[in-house]
């Protein structure tokens, strides 16, 4: 597992599916992101694993039994997440937000901290604290993994909606610097501020986006203009 910041590709997703990491096989964005998490977490035994904003987690139940599993989620329905608490057998639930530096979550405790479709909902002004809190709760050498929703424009697009994308990408590219020495890029990020959509990217299905339009119509124009893809971020706790 190498440090990285890049867009999940079809080749990678299909490799993960071949390895048995596919959740439902529908190829919607959550399946692509779940496969990312399940592939990189497969084979864990005796590890302490923490999911951020896991809600009704699809990943943790596959790790319970062999590992100690925690879920940090306030169940406030943010970003379309659940508002009804779901207790998963074997999963320790803490109703806190990452970035709050809650004493309920101990320092240097976890081997893995991960999230699926959560980081994009963290306000930009709170992002640095969220990353520092991830570093705080990880052991030295522990790993942080995030699958992050992103809408990518066509080459040459000048649509004004994508100005905010560049601002957000700039934030993700500063993750190591914002961690106060907690994380470092071993391998340079494979994206930059000019990131655009590519036929090689694993993308959400158009029918799934249509369903999202019904639930969150305010983002319809963005979905019309951009490909719904996922970034993958992996970093190791340095000290």
N, C-alpha and C positions, 0 to 999 in steps of 0.2 A: 504494500500500500504506500504509494508515494504522495508527497505533498503536491497539491495542484489547485488551480482555479481555471476552469474551462467549461465549455458547453458539452453536455452529454450528447454523444453521437449515436446514430443508428448502430454502428459497428459495436460500440460498447454495450448498448442495451441488448442487442441480440446475443452477445457473448454472455452477458449475465443471465439471460433467459436460458441459454444452452446449459448453463451451470445450475439451473433449477431455482434461480432467484426471482423469477416472475411471480407477481402476486395473483393477478386474475387473467393475464394474457390478453387483455383488451387493448393495450397499447395507449391508454389515455395517460395524461401527464402523471397522475399519482402512481400508476403502475411503473412508469419509467423511473420515477424517483424512489419508489419502494424497492425496485430491483437494485438500484444503486446502493441503498442502505443494506439490503439483505445480502448482496454479494460481498460487500466489504466487512460485514459483521458475521458472515458464515464461519462456522468452526470455532466460535468463541466458547471457552469453557472456563469457569471460575473467575470470570471478569465482572467488574462493576460497571453497568451500562446505564446511562441517563439520557432519556429522550426529552427534548425541549418542546413544549407545546404539543405533546403527543396526542391529546384528546382521546378518542376511541382508537387507540394505537393498533395499526395493522402489523407492525414490525416486532414490538416487544413480546407478544405472545409466542413468537417463534424462537425467542431467546430464553424465556423463562424455563427454569428447571436446571439448566446448565450454568446460569449466571444470575447475579443479583441485579434486578431491573427496577429503575425509578422512572417516574413520569412527572415532569414539572409543568403543570397546567392549571390555570385558575378557572377554566370552564366558563368564561365570560362571553363566548360566542364571537370573539374577535376574528376578523378575516374570514368569516363564514365557518368558523370552527364550532364545536358543540358547546351548548350551554347547559346540558344535562350531564351530571357526573356519571361516568361509567367506571365501575370498579373492575379491574382485570385481575384475575387470580394470580398471585405471585408477583404483582407489580406494586411497588410502593408509590403512592400518589402524594405529591406535595403541591398544595395550591399556592404556588409562588410563580413569579416571573423571573426569568434569567435577566440579570442586570440589576436586580434588587439587592444582591449580595445578602440573601437571606441566611441567617444562622441555622435555619432548618436543613440547609444543604451544606455539608462539611467541606472544609478546605482539603485539597489534594486527595480526594477520595476515589474518583472514577478513573477507569481505564479508557472509557469511550464516552464522549458526549456527542449526540447527533440530533438532527432535526430534518423533517420533511415538510416543505412548503410552509415555513415559519419565518425565516429570516427576512423575506421581502415585506413582512408586515411590521417589523420593528421600525419605529420612527427613526429617521436619520439622526436626530439629536440623542437618541438612546443607544445607537449602534455600538459605540465604543465601550460603554459600560457593559453591554451584553457580551461582547467579546472578552473583556477583562474578567467578567464573572465566569465565563466558560473556562478561561485559563485558571482561575482561582480554584475551581472544584476538580480540575484534572490533576492526576499524578504527573510527575515528570516522565516524559516519554509517552504520556497518554495522547489519544487522538481526538480531534474535533472534526466531525463530518457534517456538512450541510448540503441539502438539495434545495435550490432556490429558484422559484418561479421567475421567469423573465420573458418579456415580449420583445422580439428582435425585428428590426425593420428590413425591408428589401434593400439591396444595394442601390445607392443613390437617392434614397428617400430623404426628403427634407420636411417630413411631417412634424409639426411643432410638438406633438405628443411625446416625441422621443428625446426631447431636451432633458426631461427628468430621468430618462434611462441613463444618459451619460453621467448625470450627477450621482446616480445610485451605483453605477459601475465604478466610478472614482472612489466611492466609499469602500466597496468590496476590495478594490485593489490596494487600499490602505490598511487592510485588516491586520497584517503583521505589525505595522508601525503603531496602530491604535491599541495594540495589546500590551503596551508597556514592557516589551521584552518577553511576554509569555509565549509568543509564537514567532516563527521565522519561515520564510519561503525557502525550502530546500531547492525547489525547482521554480524558475520564474513563471508567473501566470501566463497562460496561453491565450488570454484575451486582452484587449485594450479598450480605450474609450470609443473606438470606431467599430465596435462589434456589430456585425450584421447577420442576417439569417443566411443559412447555407443548406443545400440539399443533403448534406451529410448529417445535419442535426436531427436528433430524435424529437419529434414534435407532437403536440396534442392533436387529437382528432377533431375535425370540424363539427361533428355532431355533439361532441362534448362541449365545445365552445358555445354552441347554440343553447345547450342546457344552462351554461353559466350566464348567458345573456338574460335568461328568464330570472335567474336568482340575483344577478348583479348587473342590471342594464346600464349603469353608469360607465362601465368599461367596454361597452359594445364597440365604440369607434376604435378603441385601441386594439381590440381583437380583430377587427376588420383590417387594420393596417399592419399588424405584426404577427409573426409566428410565435406560438406559445411553446416555449422551450424551458429547459432547466439548466442552470449552472450547477456544477459540482465543486465543492470546496473541501479540501482536506488539509489540516495542519497538525503539527505535532507540538505538544507542550515542551518548552525548551528548558525551563528551570523551576 
